[in-house]
Amino acid sequence: MSIAIAIDGPAGAGKSTIAKAAAKHLGFIYVDTGAMYRAIGLYTIRKGVDPKDTEKVVELLSEIEVSLARDENKNQLVILNGEDVSGLIRTEQVSMAASRVSAIPEVRAFLLNLQRDMAKANDVIMDGRDIGTVVLPDAKVKIFLTASAEIRARRRYDELIAKGEEAVYEDVLADVIERDNNDMNRPIAPLKPAEDSVIVDTSELNLEESIALLIKTIEENSK
Ligand code: DC
């Protein structure tokens, strides 16, 4: 039987970087489910469809094929209708579209089996918003990885500045809060810790400390 570790938490808690490093250390495959919602968000933008327009987004699903692949360094690639969109999905515009389309039940159903199949076939660390609560309720370890909104906005702001992009901290914070609200208050699969999850708060930790704490928490809870 394969082993699954579920990692959920809000946007910008460093989940993907931290979970990816922990997966490498533990020899698990890292699965970033947010990337799948982002691929659908990107498709709606390309088609000029408002990601809040449920009916139109649902219509588009029949044209969409999303899959995950690995490059030679085992990094996850996101494939949208045969095209590698891994880089294109990492924009603020796609983030917001992903958050919107992820509130649509048909979109979630569309991705659910794909996500479950990956966990059946491999030992995975799967990262998302509803992995411990909906996708893999029987995961061996469930972790809710979080940090305060101000710290998450500060990290995101520093990242944007480091990339040479223009950013205003207050705007980044407003985006973080808006996305939290979307993700936590939607009627379907809202972001919340599973009852049997361990809360890991990285507000006071740097990246290395966060990775070490995640690995320790997984090891302690998977015995
Ligand atoms: O983790 P991320 O920022 O790449 O996720 C993009 C959006 O997708 C985010 O607003 C929430 C949504 N999402 C979701 O609803 N369920 C998941 N399992 C993963 C992401």
Residues whose N, C-alpha, C, O or C-beta is under 5 A from the ligand:
A	BS01	DC	A11 T33 G34 A35 Y37 S95 A98 S99 S102 D127 G128 R129 D130 D183
